[in-house]
């Protein structure tokens, strides 16, 4: 009979720091999904007309929603940074016999993120 090492079913991810970090990265998807639902709620409010949209905007100004949105923003920033740090491992690019350095791959993703964010802010009239 083969030996089976006992593993805790509820706290296995606390055994190593890398497991805990990975679980935190996975948990960030909950906030991404929640933010997506808020965006869908906003699209539905726009489709409902000016009064519905104004009610949606008023609900976003409530203290609870402000906290939720700020926490979601911070967590989604962590989510993006975590994914961009993994990108060179998940998507190695080979040129000839050599692989493109990981810093260039991650840097290109950060640059694209910055450019797209800037464009969205420009289109929103922030600048």
SVG drawing of the C-alpha trace seen along z (x, -y; Angstrom):
<svg xmlns="http://www.w3.org/2000/svg" viewBox="-36 -68 56 70">
<polyline fill="none" stroke="black" stroke-width="0.4" points="0.0,0.0 1.4,-3.4 2.0,-6.1 -0.4,-9.1 0.8,-12.2 -1.9,-13.9 -2.9,-17.3 -5.2,-19.7 -8.3,-20.3 -8.9,-23.8 -5.5,-25.4 -3.1,-23.7 -2.4,-27.0 -0.9,-28.4 1.9,-25.9 4.1,-27.9 4.2,-31.6 4.0,-30.9 0.7,-28.9 -0.8,-31.8 0.2,-34.4 -1.3,-32.2 -4.6,-31.9 -4.7,-35.7 -4.2,-36.0 -7.1,-33.6 -9.3,-35.5 -8.9,-38.7 -11.0,-37.3 -14.0,-37.7 -13.5,-41.4 -13.0,-41.5 -16.3,-39.7 -18.0,-42.0 -16.7,-45.1 -18.0,-43.5 -21.4,-43.1 -21.4,-46.8 -20.5,-47.8 -23.4,-45.7 -25.7,-47.3 -24.5,-50.7 -25.1,-49.7 -28.6,-48.5 -29.2,-51.9 -28.1,-53.7 -30.6,-51.7 -33.3,-52.5 -33.2,-56.2 -31.9,-59.3 -33.8,-58.8 -32.6,-55.2 -29.0,-56.3 -29.1,-59.1 -30.4,-56.7 -27.4,-54.4 -25.0,-57.3 -26.5,-58.3 -26.1,-54.7 -22.5,-54.8 -22.0,-57.8 -23.1,-56.0 -20.3,-55.5 -20.6,-51.7 -20.2,-51.7 -17.3,-54.2 -15.5,-51.8 -16.4,-48.8 -15.2,-50.5 -11.9,-51.7 -11.2,-48.2 -12.0,-46.7 -9.7,-49.2 -6.8,-48.3 -7.4,-44.6 -7.8,-44.8 -4.5,-46.7 -2.9,-43.8 -4.6,-41.3 -3.2,-43.0 0.3,-43.2 0.2,-39.6 -0.9,-38.5 1.7,-40.7 4.4,-39.2 3.3,-35.7 3.0,-36.6 6.6,-35.9 6.3,-32.3 2.9,-31.7 3.8,-33.3 7.5,-32.8 8.5,-34.4 11.3,-32.8 13.3,-34.7 15.6,-32.3 17.3,-30.2 16.9,-32.8 14.0,-33.7 12.9,-37.3 13.9,-38.5 11.0,-38.3 11.5,-42.0 10.7,-43.0 7.6,-40.9 6.2,-42.2 7.3,-45.7 5.4,-45.6 2.3,-44.6 2.7,-47.4 3.3,-49.9 0.1,-48.7 -1.8,-49.0 -0.6,-52.6 -1.5,-53.6 -4.9,-52.0 -5.6,-53.6 -4.5,-57.0 -6.7,-56.7 -9.7,-55.8 -9.0,-58.8 -8.7,-61.0 -12.0,-59.7 -13.7,-60.2 -12.6,-63.8 -10.4,-63.7 -7.6,-65.5"/>
</svg>
